[in-house]
Amino acid sequence: MALTRSLPAPMPPAIPVREILPWAILGGLLLMLGIYFVGVEQGALAIFNGMYVHEFVHDGRHLLGFPCH
Ligand SMILES: [Zn+2]
């Protein structure tokens, strides 16, 4: 006699797209802002004067293959 019974697998709760959409947009904007600062800021374009942002993200820029110098 087997002592184990198979239970029905629990179903994950459904997440409506309306709840995800604002967070997806926010995440996409933050991602694009990060890509801008790593890839373009103080290289092709510059919002801030000096080279602080460039030096701060310099290794990431090379790692991701953005043109630098
Ligand atoms: Zn470089």
N, CA, C, O and the ligand as a Tripos MOL2 file, in Angstrom:
@<TRIPOS>MOLECULE
protein
  277   275    70     0     0
PROTEIN
NO_CHARGES

@<TRIPOS>ATOM
      1 N           0.8350   -1.1730    0.0000 N.3       1 MET1
      2 CA          0.0000    0.0000    0.0000 C.3       1 MET1
      3 C           0.8840    1.2410    0.0000 C.2       1 MET1
      4 O           1.7420    1.4030    0.8680 O.2       1 MET1
      5 N           0.6740    2.0890   -0.9500 N.am      2 ALA2
      6 CA          1.4790    3.3040   -1.0690 C.3       2 ALA2
      7 C           0.9630    4.3510   -0.1030 C.2       2 ALA2
      8 O          -0.2400    4.5700    0.0330 O.2       2 ALA2
      9 N           1.9270    5.0020    0.5730 N.am      3 LEU3
     10 CA          1.5450    6.0340    1.5330 C.3       3 LEU3
     11 C           1.5100    7.4300    0.9260 C.2       3 LEU3
     12 O           1.0170    8.3670    1.5530 O.2       3 LEU3
     13 N           2.0170    7.5730   -0.2630 N.am      4 THR4
     14 CA          2.0400    8.9150   -0.8770 C.3       4 THR4
     15 C           0.8820    9.0510   -1.8370 C.2       4 THR4
     16 O           0.5080    8.1060   -2.5320 O.2       4 THR4
     17 N           0.3310   10.2300   -1.8600 N.am      5 ARG5
     18 CA         -0.7240   10.5580   -2.8160 C.3       5 ARG5
     19 C          -0.2240   11.6980   -3.6840 C.2       5 ARG5
     20 O           0.5240   12.5630   -3.2290 O.2       5 ARG5
     21 N          -0.6350   11.6880   -4.9000 N.am      6 SER6
     22 CA         -0.2460   12.7970   -5.7720 C.3       6 SER6
     23 C          -1.2540   13.9250   -5.6050 C.2       6 SER6
     24 O          -2.4640   13.7370   -5.7390 O.2       6 SER6
     25 N          -0.7130   15.1040   -5.3070 N.am      7 LEU7
     26 CA         -1.5560   16.2860   -5.1560 C.3       7 LEU7
     27 C          -1.5640   17.0520   -6.4670 C.2       7 LEU7
     28 O          -0.6000   16.9880   -7.2300 O.2       7 LEU7
     29 N          -2.6230   17.7610   -6.7310 N.am      8 PRO8
     30 CA         -2.6250   18.5850   -7.9550 C.3       8 PRO8
     31 C          -1.5810   19.6850   -7.8370 C.2       8 PRO8
     32 O          -1.4100   20.2780   -6.7720 O.2       8 PRO8
     33 N          -0.8910   19.9500   -8.9260 N.am      9 ALA9
     34 CA          0.1510   20.9740   -8.9270 C.3       9 ALA9
     35 C          -0.4750   22.3400   -8.7050 C.2       9 ALA9
     36 O          -1.4840   22.6660   -9.3320 O.2       9 ALA9
     37 N           0.1110   23.1520   -7.8150 N.am     10 PRO10
     38 CA         -0.4550   24.4940   -7.5960 C.3      10 PRO10
     39 C          -0.2440   25.3650   -8.8240 C.2      10 PRO10
     40 O           0.8150   25.3500   -9.4510 O.2      10 PRO10
     41 N          -1.2670   26.1100   -9.1410 N.am     11 MET11
     42 CA         -1.1860   26.9860  -10.3060 C.3      11 MET11
     43 C          -0.6520   28.3520   -9.8790 C.2      11 MET11
     44 O          -1.1030   28.8960   -8.8710 O.2      11 MET11
     45 N           0.2960   28.9130  -10.6240 N.am     12 PRO12
     46 CA          0.7760   30.2540  -10.2920 C.3      12 PRO12
     47 C          -0.3180   31.2770  -10.5510 C.2      12 PRO12
     48 O          -1.1170   31.1200  -11.4740 O.2      12 PRO12
     49 N          -0.3550   32.3330   -9.7310 N.am     13 PRO13
     50 CA         -1.4040   33.3350   -9.9320 C.3      13 PRO13
     51 C          -1.1840   34.0950  -11.2370 C.2      13 PRO13
     52 O          -0.0510   34.3840  -11.6210 O.2      13 PRO13
     53 N          -2.2590   34.4020  -11.8930 N.am     14 ALA14
     54 CA         -2.1780   35.1600  -13.1350 C.3      14 ALA14
     55 C          -1.8710   36.6190  -12.8120 C.2      14 ALA14
     56 O          -2.4310   37.1860  -11.8740 O.2      14 ALA14
     57 N          -0.9900   37.2150  -13.5830 N.am     15 ILE15
     58 CA         -0.6380   38.6290  -13.4000 C.3      15 ILE15
     59 C          -1.1830   39.3960  -14.5880 C.2      15 ILE15
     60 O          -0.7370   39.1830  -15.7160 O.2      15 ILE15
     61 N          -2.1320   40.2800  -14.3610 N.am     16 PRO16
     62 CA         -2.7220   41.0230  -15.4790 C.3      16 PRO16
     63 C          -1.7040   41.9750  -16.1100 C.2      16 PRO16
     64 O          -0.8570   42.5440  -15.4220 O.2      16 PRO16
     65 N          -1.8020   42.1320  -17.4020 N.am     17 VAL17
     66 CA         -0.8860   43.0100  -18.1250 C.3      17 VAL17
     67 C          -1.0330   44.4510  -17.6620 C.2      17 VAL17
     68 O          -0.0530   45.1960  -17.6410 O.2      17 VAL17
     69 N          -2.2540   44.8560  -17.2870 N.am     18 ARG18
     70 CA         -2.4720   46.2320  -16.8270 C.3      18 ARG18
     71 C          -1.6560   46.5510  -15.5870 C.2      18 ARG18
     72 O          -1.2830   47.7060  -15.3820 O.2      18 ARG18
     73 N          -1.3660   45.5530  -14.7490 N.am     19 GLU19
     74 CA         -0.5600   45.7920  -13.5560 C.3      19 GLU19
     75 C           0.9220   45.8070  -13.8880 C.2      19 GLU19
     76 O           1.6940   46.4780  -13.2020 O.2      19 GLU19
     77 N           1.3330   45.0980  -14.9030 N.am     20 ILE20
     78 CA          2.7520   45.0150  -15.2500 C.3      20 ILE20
     79 C           3.1780   46.1890  -16.1100 C.2      20 ILE20
     80 O           4.3210   46.6380  -16.0190 O.2      20 ILE20
     81 N           2.2790   46.6930  -16.9460 N.am     21 LEU21
     82 CA          2.6500   47.6870  -17.9570 C.3      21 LEU21
     83 C           3.3530   48.9150  -17.3950 C.2      21 LEU21
     84 O           4.3890   49.2910  -17.9440 O.2      21 LEU21
     85 N           2.8640   49.5790  -16.3270 N.am     22 PRO22
     86 CA          3.6020   50.7530  -15.8220 C.3      22 PRO22
     87 C           5.0000   50.4020  -15.3300 C.2      22 PRO22
     88 O           5.9370   51.1740  -15.5340 O.2      22 PRO22
     89 N           5.1520   49.2510  -14.6880 N.am     23 TRP23
     90 CA          6.4730   48.8430  -14.2010 C.3      23 TRP23
     91 C           7.3790   48.4760  -15.3600 C.2      23 TRP23
     92 O           8.5820   48.7330  -15.3120 O.2      23 TRP23
     93 N           6.8200   47.8780  -16.4010 N.am     24 ALA24
     94 CA          7.6290   47.5540  -17.5790 C.3      24 ALA24
     95 C           8.1110   48.8230  -18.2680 C.2      24 ALA24
     96 O           9.2510   48.8920  -18.7260 O.2      24 ALA24
     97 N           7.2330   49.8370  -18.3410 N.am     25 ILE25
     98 CA          7.6300   51.1160  -18.9470 C.3      25 ILE25
     99 C           8.7110   51.7740  -18.0980 C.2      25 ILE25
    100 O           9.7050   52.2660  -18.6330 O.2      25 ILE25
    101 N           8.5250   51.7870  -16.7730 N.am     26 LEU26
    102 CA          9.5350   52.3790  -15.8930 C.3      26 LEU26
    103 C          10.8700   51.6400  -16.0220 C.2      26 LEU26
    104 O          11.9260   52.2660  -16.1200 O.2      26 LEU26
    105 N          10.8160   50.3270  -16.0210 N.am     27 GLY27
    106 CA         12.0450   49.5460  -16.1680 C.3      27 GLY27
    107 C          12.7170   49.7990  -17.5030 C.2      27 GLY27
    108 O          13.9420   49.8850  -17.5800 O.2      27 GLY27
    109 N          11.9140   49.9190  -18.5620 N.am     28 GLY28
    110 CA         12.4820   50.2080  -19.8770 C.3      28 GLY28
    111 C          13.1380   51.5670  -19.9390 C.2      28 GLY28
    112 O          14.1980   51.7240  -20.5460 O.2      28 GLY28
    113 N          12.5030   52.5690  -19.3030 N.am     29 LEU29
    114 CA         13.1010   53.9080  -19.2820 C.3      29 LEU29
    115 C          14.4010   53.9180  -18.4850 C.2      29 LEU29
    116 O          15.3830   54.5310  -18.9030 O.2      29 LEU29
    117 N          14.4080   53.2380  -17.3320 N.am     30 LEU30
    118 CA         15.6360   53.1700  -16.5430 C.3      30 LEU30
    119 C          16.7270   52.4280  -17.2970 C.2      30 LEU30
    120 O          17.8980   52.8010  -17.2280 O.2      30 LEU30
    121 N          16.3450   51.3770  -18.0180 N.am     31 LEU31
    122 CA         17.3240   50.6290  -18.8120 C.3      31 LEU31
    123 C          17.8980   51.5080  -19.9170 C.2      31 LEU31
    124 O          19.1070   51.5130  -20.1500 O.2      31 LEU31
    125 N          17.0190   52.2580  -20.6020 N.am     32 MET32
    126 CA         17.4990   53.1410  -21.6680 C.3      32 MET32
    127 C          18.3730   54.2520  -21.1090 C.2      32 MET32
    128 O          19.3560   54.6460  -21.7370 O.2      32 MET32
    129 N          18.0200   54.7660  -19.9200 N.am     33 LEU33
    130 CA         18.8570   55.7870  -19.2850 C.3      33 LEU33
    131 C          20.2310   55.2120  -18.9410 C.2      33 LEU33
    132 O          21.2510   55.8720  -19.1420 O.2      33 LEU33
    133 N          20.2560   53.9920  -18.4270 N.am     34 GLY34
    134 CA         21.5330   53.3490  -18.1160 C.3      34 GLY34
    135 C          22.3570   53.1190  -19.3640 C.2      34 GLY34
    136 O          23.5670   53.3480  -19.3630 O.2      34 GLY34
    137 N          21.7140   52.6680  -20.4300 N.am     35 ILE35
    138 CA         22.4380   52.4520  -21.6900 C.3      35 ILE35
    139 C          22.9720   53.7730  -22.2200 C.2      35 ILE35
    140 O          24.0730   53.8320  -22.7670 O.2      35 ILE35
    141 N          22.1750   54.8490  -22.0550 N.am     36 TYR36
    142 CA         22.6520   56.1610  -22.5030 C.3      36 TYR36
    143 C          23.9110   56.5580  -21.7400 C.2      36 TYR36
    144 O          24.9070   56.9630  -22.3400 O.2      36 TYR36
    145 N          23.8620   56.4390  -20.4090 N.am     37 PHE37
    146 CA         25.0100   56.8930  -19.6280 C.3      37 PHE37
    147 C          26.2250   56.0140  -19.8750 C.2      37 PHE37
    148 O          27.3460   56.5210  -19.9230 O.2      37 PHE37
    149 N          26.0340   54.7130  -20.0330 N.am     38 VAL38
    150 CA         27.1830   53.8440  -20.2720 C.3      38 VAL38
    151 C          27.6920   54.0140  -21.6940 C.2      38 VAL38
    152 O          28.9030   53.9960  -21.9140 O.2      38 VAL38
    153 N          26.8130   54.1770  -22.6500 N.am     39 GLY39
    154 CA         27.2360   54.1150  -24.0450 C.3      39 GLY39
    155 C          27.5360   55.4250  -24.7090 C.2      39 GLY39
    156 O          28.3910   55.4760  -25.5930 O.2      39 GLY39
    157 N          26.8660   56.4980  -24.3220 N.am     40 VAL40
    158 CA         26.9430   57.7150  -25.1290 C.3      40 VAL40
    159 C          27.4200   58.9180  -24.3330 C.2      40 VAL40
    160 O          28.1430   59.7600  -24.8670 O.2      40 VAL40
    161 N          27.0210   59.0190  -23.0410 N.am     41 GLU41
    162 CA         27.3040   60.2280  -22.2760 C.3      41 GLU41
    163 C          28.8020   60.4890  -22.2010 C.2      41 GLU41
    164 O          29.6000   59.5930  -21.9280 O.2      41 GLU41
    165 N          29.1540   61.7380  -22.4500 N.am     42 GLN42
    166 CA         30.5350   62.2090  -22.4520 C.3      42 GLN42
    167 C          31.3850   61.4370  -23.4580 C.2      42 GLN42
    168 O          32.5910   61.2620  -23.2880 O.2      42 GLN42
    169 N          30.7140   60.9860  -24.5040 N.am     43 GLY43
    170 CA         31.4050   60.3980  -25.6400 C.3      43 GLY43
    171 C          30.8760   61.1040  -26.8670 C.2      43 GLY43
    172 O          31.4210   62.1250  -27.2850 O.2      43 GLY43
    173 N          29.8180   60.5670  -27.4450 N.am     44 ALA44
    174 CA         29.1890   61.2030  -28.5940 C.3      44 ALA44
    175 C          28.3580   62.4120  -28.1640 C.2      44 ALA44
    176 O          28.2910   63.4040  -28.8900 O.2      44 ALA44
    177 N          27.7340   62.3380  -27.0070 N.am     45 LEU45
    178 CA         26.9250   63.4330  -26.4750 C.3      45 LEU45
    179 C          27.3850   63.7200  -25.0530 C.2      45 LEU45
    180 O          28.0580   62.8960  -24.4340 O.2      45 LEU45
    181 N          27.0190   64.8940  -24.5330 N.am     46 ALA46
    182 CA         27.3840   65.2110  -23.1570 C.3      46 ALA46
    183 C          26.3270   66.1130  -22.5390 C.2      46 ALA46
    184 O          26.0670   67.2100  -23.0320 O.2      46 ALA46
    185 N          25.7190   65.6370  -21.4500 N.am     47 ILE47
    186 CA         24.8200   66.4680  -20.6470 C.3      47 ILE47
    187 C          25.6370   67.1520  -19.5620 C.2      47 ILE47
    188 O          25.4450   68.3380  -19.2940 O.2      47 ILE47
    189 N          26.5440   66.4170  -18.9390 N.am     48 PHE48
    190 CA         27.3550   66.9540  -17.8490 C.3      48 PHE48
    191 C          28.7270   67.3430  -18.3710 C.2      48 PHE48
    192 O          29.2690   66.6920  -19.2650 O.2      48 PHE48
    193 N          29.2810   68.3960  -17.8140 N.am     49 ASN49
    194 CA         30.6290   68.8080  -18.1710 C.3      49 ASN49
    195 C          31.6430   67.8930  -17.4880 C.2      49 ASN49
    196 O          31.3340   67.2360  -16.4940 O.2      49 ASN49
    197 N          32.8490   67.8610  -18.0320 N.am     50 GLY50
    198 CA         33.9040   67.0630  -17.4270 C.3      50 GLY50
    199 C          33.8700   65.6380  -17.9190 C.2      50 GLY50
    200 O          33.1560   65.3170  -18.8690 O.2      50 GLY50
    201 N          34.6390   64.7820  -17.2760 N.am     51 MET51
    202 CA         34.7530   63.3860  -17.6890 C.3      51 MET51
    203 C          34.3990   62.4270  -16.5600 C.2      51 MET51
    204 O          34.7640   61.2530  -16.6210 O.2      51 MET51
    205 N          33.6940   62.8980  -15.5290 N.am     52 TYR52
    206 CA         33.4170   62.0420  -14.3800 C.3      52 TYR52
    207 C          32.5350   60.8650  -14.7530 C.2      52 TYR52
    208 O          32.8280   59.7290  -14.3820 O.2      52 TYR52
    209 N          31.4460   61.1260  -15.4880 N.am     53 VAL53
    210 CA         30.5440   60.0350  -15.8740 C.3      53 VAL53
    211 C          31.2660   59.0670  -16.7960 C.2      53 VAL53
    212 O          31.1230   57.8510  -16.6670 O.2      53 VAL53
    213 N          32.0360   59.6070  -17.7180 N.am     54 HIS54
    214 CA         32.7790   58.7570  -18.6440 C.3      54 HIS54
    215 C          33.7420   57.8350  -17.8890 C.2      54 HIS54
    216 O          33.8080   56.6370  -18.1620 O.2      54 HIS54
    217 N          34.4750   58.3990  -16.9510 N.am     55 GLU55
    218 CA         35.4410   57.5830  -16.2030 C.3      55 GLU55
    219 C          34.7270   56.5750  -15.3140 C.2      55 GLU55
    220 O          35.2180   55.4630  -15.1170 O.2      55 GLU55
    221 N          33.5590   56.9610  -14.7680 N.am     56 PHE56
    222 CA         32.8390   56.0600  -13.8720 C.3      56 PHE56
    223 C          32.3190   54.8300  -14.6140 C.2      56 PHE56
    224 O          32.3200   53.7330  -14.0560 O.2      56 PHE56
    225 N          31.8770   54.9910  -15.8530 N.am     57 VAL57
    226 CA         31.2870   53.8730  -16.5990 C.3      57 VAL57
    227 C          32.2300   53.3540  -17.6810 C.2      57 VAL57
    228 O          31.8120   52.5960  -18.5570 O.2      57 VAL57
    229 N          33.5070   53.7590  -17.6250 N.am     58 HIS58
    230 CA         34.4260   53.4660  -18.7100 C.3      58 HIS58
    231 C          34.6030   51.9680  -18.9500 C.2      58 HIS58
    232 O          34.5620   51.5240  -20.0980 O.2      58 HIS58
    233 N          34.7950   51.1890  -17.8990 N.am     59 ASP59
    234 CA         34.9950   49.7480  -18.0800 C.3      59 ASP59
    235 C          33.7420   49.0870  -18.6400 C.2      59 ASP59
    236 O          33.8310   48.1810  -19.4680 O.2      59 ASP59
    237 N          32.5800   49.5380  -18.1920 N.am     60 GLY60
    238 CA         31.3270   48.9960  -18.7240 C.3      60 GLY60
    239 C          31.1660   49.3270  -20.1970 C.2      60 GLY60
    240 O          30.6580   48.5220  -20.9770 O.2      60 GLY60
    241 N          31.5950   50.5010  -20.5590 N.am     61 ARG61
    242 CA         31.5130   50.9130  -21.9660 C.3      61 ARG61
    243 C          32.3560   49.9910  -22.8340 C.2      61 ARG61
    244 O          31.9060   49.5550  -23.8930 O.2      61 ARG61
    245 N          33.5700   49.6900  -22.3980 N.am     62 HIS62
    246 CA         34.4250   48.7860  -23.1670 C.3      62 HIS62
    247 C          33.8690   47.3720  -23.1360 C.2      62 HIS62
    248 O          33.8990   46.6640  -24.1420 O.2      62 HIS62
    249 N          33.3630   46.9640  -21.9810 N.am     63 LEU63
    250 CA         32.8320   45.6000  -21.8550 C.3      63 LEU63
    251 C          31.6640   45.3740  -22.7980 C.2      63 LEU63
    252 O          31.5320   44.2950  -23.3760 O.2      63 LEU63
    253 N          30.8040   46.3940  -22.9620 N.am     64 LEU64
    254 CA         29.6320   46.2430  -23.8050 C.3      64 LEU64
    255 C          29.9090   46.5800  -25.2580 C.2      64 LEU64
    256 O          29.0130   46.4540  -26.0930 O.2      64 LEU64
    257 N          31.1280   47.0070  -25.5870 N.am     65 GLY65
    258 CA         31.5080   47.2070  -26.9850 C.3      65 GLY65
    259 C          31.0980   48.5430  -27.5680 C.2      65 GLY65
    260 O          31.0720   48.6910  -28.7900 O.2      65 GLY65
    261 N          30.7760   49.5200  -26.7340 N.am     66 PHE66
    262 CA         30.4860   50.8410  -27.2720 C.3      66 PHE66
    263 C          31.7900   51.5040  -27.7060 C.2      66 PHE66
    264 O          32.8210   51.3050  -27.0630 O.2      66 PHE66
    265 N          31.7640   52.2860  -28.7790 N.am     67 PRO67
    266 CA         32.9910   52.9690  -29.1870 C.3      67 PRO67
    267 C          33.3910   53.9900  -28.1360 C.2      67 PRO67
    268 O          32.5500   54.7170  -27.6060 O.2      67 PRO67
    269 N          34.6720   54.0360  -27.8440 N.am     68 CYS68
    270 CA         35.1290   54.9170  -26.7670 C.3      68 CYS68
    271 C          36.2920   55.7650  -27.2270 C.2      68 CYS68
    272 O          36.1440   56.9770  -27.3840 O.2      68 CYS68
    273 N          37.4440   55.1600  -27.4470 N.am     69 HIS69
    274 CA         38.6250   55.9180  -27.8480 C.3      69 HIS69
    275 C          39.5160   55.0390  -28.6950 C.2      69 HIS69
    276 O          40.5740   55.4820  -29.1420 O.2      69 HIS69
    277 ZN         37.8090   53.7670  -23.3540 Zn       70 ZN70
@<TRIPOS>BOND
     1     1     2 1
     2     2     3 1
     3     3     4 2
     4     3     5 am
     5     5     6 1
     6     6     7 1
     7     7     8 2
     8     7     9 am
     9     9    10 1
    10    10    11 1
    11    11    12 2
    12    11    13 am
    13    13    14 1
    14    14    15 1
    15    15    16 2
    16    15    17 am
    17    17    18 1
    18    18    19 1
    19    19    20 2
    20    19    21 am
    21    21    22 1
    22    22    23 1
    23    23    24 2
    24    23    25 am
    25    25    26 1
    26    26    27 1
    27    27    28 2
    28    27    29 am
    29    29    30 1
    30    30    31 1
    31    31    32 2
    32    31    33 am
    33    33    34 1
    34    34    35 1
    35    35    36 2
    36    35    37 am
    37    37    38 1
    38    38    39 1
    39    39    40 2
    40    39    41 am
    41    41    42 1
    42    42    43 1
    43    43    44 2
    44    43    45 am
    45    45    46 1
    46    46    47 1
    47    47    48 2
    48    47    49 am
    49    49    50 1
    50    50    51 1
    51    51    52 2
    52    51    53 am
    53    53    54 1
    54    54    55 1
    55    55    56 2
    56    55    57 am
    57    57    58 1
    58    58    59 1
    59    59    60 2
    60    59    61 am
    61    61    62 1
    62    62    63 1
    63    63    64 2
    64    63    65 am
    65    65    66 1
    66    66    67 1
    67    67    68 2
    68    67    69 am
    69    69    70 1
    70    70    71 1
    71    71    72 2
    72    71    73 am
    73    73    74 1
    74    74    75 1
    75    75    76 2
    76    75    77 am
    77    77    78 1
    78    78    79 1
    79    79    80 2
    80    79    81 am
    81    81    82 1
    82    82    83 1
    83    83    84 2
    84    83    85 am
    85    85    86 1
    86    86    87 1
    87    87    88 2
    88    87    89 am
    89    89    90 1
    90    90    91 1
    91    91    92 2
    92    91    93 am
    93    93    94 1
    94    94    95 1
    95    95    96 2
    96    95    97 am
    97    97    98 1
    98    98    99 1
    99    99   100 2
   100    99   101 am
   101   101   102 1
   102   102   103 1
   103   103   104 2
   104   103   105 am
   105   105   106 1
   106   106   107 1
   107   107   108 2
   108   107   109 am
   109   109   110 1
   110   110   111 1
   111   111   112 2
   112   111   113 am
   113   113   114 1
   114   114   115 1
   115   115   116 2
   116   115   117 am
   117   117   118 1
   118   118   119 1
   119   119   120 2
   120   119   121 am
   121   121   122 1
   122   122   123 1
   123   123   124 2
   124   123   125 am
   125   125   126 1
   126   126   127 1
   127   127   128 2
   128   127   129 am
   129   129   130 1
   130   130   131 1
   131   131   132 2
   132   131   133 am
   133   133   134 1
   134   134   135 1
   135   135   136 2
   136   135   137 am
   137   137   138 1
   138   138   139 1
   139   139   140 2
   140   139   141 am
   141   141   142 1
   142   142   143 1
   143   143   144 2
   144   143   145 am
   145   145   146 1
   146   146   147 1
   147   147   148 2
   148   147   149 am
   149   149   150 1
   150   150   151 1
   151   151   152 2
   152   151   153 am
   153   153   154 1
   154   154   155 1
   155   155   156 2
   156   155   157 am
   157   157   158 1
   158   158   159 1
   159   159   160 2
   160   159   161 am
   161   161   162 1
   162   162   163 1
   163   163   164 2
   164   163   165 am
   165   165   166 1
   166   166   167 1
   167   167   168 2
   168   167   169 am
   169   169   170 1
   170   170   171 1
   171   171   172 2
   172   171   173 am
   173   173   174 1
   174   174   175 1
   175   175   176 2
   176   175   177 am
   177   177   178 1
   178   178   179 1
   179   179   180 2
   180   179   181 am
   181   181   182 1
   182   182   183 1
   183   183   184 2
   184   183   185 am
   185   185   186 1
   186   186   187 1
   187   187   188 2
   188   187   189 am
   189   189   190 1
   190   190   191 1
   191   191   192 2
   192   191   193 am
   193   193   194 1
   194   194   195 1
   195   195   196 2
   196   195   197 am
   197   197   198 1
   198   198   199 1
   199   199   200 2
   200   199   201 am
   201   201   202 1
   202   202   203 1
   203   203   204 2
   204   203   205 am
   205   205   206 1
   206   206   207 1
   207   207   208 2
   208   207   209 am
   209   209   210 1
   210   210   211 1
   211   211   212 2
   212   211   213 am
   213   213   214 1
   214   214   215 1
   215   215   216 2
   216   215   217 am
   217   217   218 1
   218   218   219 1
   219   219   220 2
   220   219   221 am
   221   221   222 1
   222   222   223 1
   223   223   224 2
   224   223   225 am
   225   225   226 1
   226   226   227 1
   227   227   228 2
   228   227   229 am
   229   229   230 1
   230   230   231 1
   231   231   232 2
   232   231   233 am
   233   233   234 1
   234   234   235 1
   235   235   236 2
   236   235   237 am
   237   237   238 1
   238   238   239 1
   239   239   240 2
   240   239   241 am
   241   241   242 1
   242   242   243 1
   243   243   244 2
   244   243   245 am
   245   245   246 1
   246   246   247 1
   247   247   248 2
   248   247   249 am
   249   249   250 1
   250   250   251 1
   251   251   252 2
   252   251   253 am
   253   253   254 1
   254   254   255 1
   255   255   256 2
   256   255   257 am
   257   257   258 1
   258   258   259 1
   259   259   260 2
   260   259   261 am
   261   261   262 1
   262   262   263 1
   263   263   264 2
   264   263   265 am
   265   265   266 1
   266   266   267 1
   267   267   268 2
   268   267   269 am
   269   269   270 1
   270   270   271 1
   271   271   272 2
   272   271   273 am
   273   273   274 1
   274   274   275 1
   275   275   276 2
@<TRIPOS>SUBSTRUCTURE
     1 MET1         2 RESIDUE 1 A MET
     2 ALA2         6 RESIDUE 1 A ALA
     3 LEU3        10 RESIDUE 1 A LEU
     4 THR4        14 RESIDUE 1 A THR
     5 ARG5        18 RESIDUE 1 A ARG
     6 SER6        22 RESIDUE 1 A SER
     7 LEU7        26 RESIDUE 1 A LEU
     8 PRO8        30 RESIDUE 1 A PRO
     9 ALA9        34 RESIDUE 1 A ALA
    10 PRO10       38 RESIDUE 1 A PRO
    11 MET11       42 RESIDUE 1 A MET
    12 PRO12       46 RESIDUE 1 A PRO
    13 PRO13       50 RESIDUE 1 A PRO
    14 ALA14       54 RESIDUE 1 A ALA
    15 ILE15       58 RESIDUE 1 A ILE
    16 PRO16       62 RESIDUE 1 A PRO
    17 VAL17       66 RESIDUE 1 A VAL
    18 ARG18       70 RESIDUE 1 A ARG
    19 GLU19       74 RESIDUE 1 A GLU
    20 ILE20       78 RESIDUE 1 A ILE
    21 LEU21       82 RESIDUE 1 A LEU
    22 PRO22       86 RESIDUE 1 A PRO
    23 TRP23       90 RESIDUE 1 A TRP
    24 ALA24       94 RESIDUE 1 A ALA
    25 ILE25       98 RESIDUE 1 A ILE
    26 LEU26      102 RESIDUE 1 A LEU
    27 GLY27      106 RESIDUE 1 A GLY
    28 GLY28      110 RESIDUE 1 A GLY
    29 LEU29      114 RESIDUE 1 A LEU
    30 LEU30      118 RESIDUE 1 A LEU
    31 LEU31      122 RESIDUE 1 A LEU
    32 MET32      126 RESIDUE 1 A MET
    33 LEU33      130 RESIDUE 1 A LEU
    34 GLY34      134 RESIDUE 1 A GLY
    35 ILE35      138 RESIDUE 1 A ILE
    36 TYR36      142 RESIDUE 1 A TYR
    37 PHE37      146 RESIDUE 1 A PHE
    38 VAL38      150 RESIDUE 1 A VAL
    39 GLY39      154 RESIDUE 1 A GLY
    40 VAL40      158 RESIDUE 1 A VAL
    41 GLU41      162 RESIDUE 1 A GLU
    42 GLN42      166 RESIDUE 1 A GLN
    43 GLY43      170 RESIDUE 1 A GLY
    44 ALA44      174 RESIDUE 1 A ALA
    45 LEU45      178 RESIDUE 1 A LEU
    46 ALA46      182 RESIDUE 1 A ALA
    47 ILE47      186 RESIDUE 1 A ILE
    48 PHE48      190 RESIDUE 1 A PHE
    49 ASN49      194 RESIDUE 1 A ASN
    50 GLY50      198 RESIDUE 1 A GLY
    51 MET51      202 RESIDUE 1 A MET
    52 TYR52      206 RESIDUE 1 A TYR
    53 VAL53      210 RESIDUE 1 A VAL
    54 HIS54      214 RESIDUE 1 A HIS
    55 GLU55      218 RESIDUE 1 A GLU
    56 PHE56      222 RESIDUE 1 A PHE
    57 VAL57      226 RESIDUE 1 A VAL
    58 HIS58      230 RESIDUE 1 A HIS
    59 ASP59      234 RESIDUE 1 A ASP
    60 GLY60      238 RESIDUE 1 A GLY
    61 ARG61      242 RESIDUE 1 A ARG
    62 HIS62      246 RESIDUE 1 A HIS
    63 LEU63      250 RESIDUE 1 A LEU
    64 LEU64      254 RESIDUE 1 A LEU
    65 GLY65      258 RESIDUE 1 A GLY
    66 PHE66      262 RESIDUE 1 A PHE
    67 PRO67      266 RESIDUE 1 A PRO
    68 CYS68      270 RESIDUE 1 A CYS
    69 HIS69      274 RESIDUE 1 A HIS
    70 ZN70       277 GROUP 0 **** ****
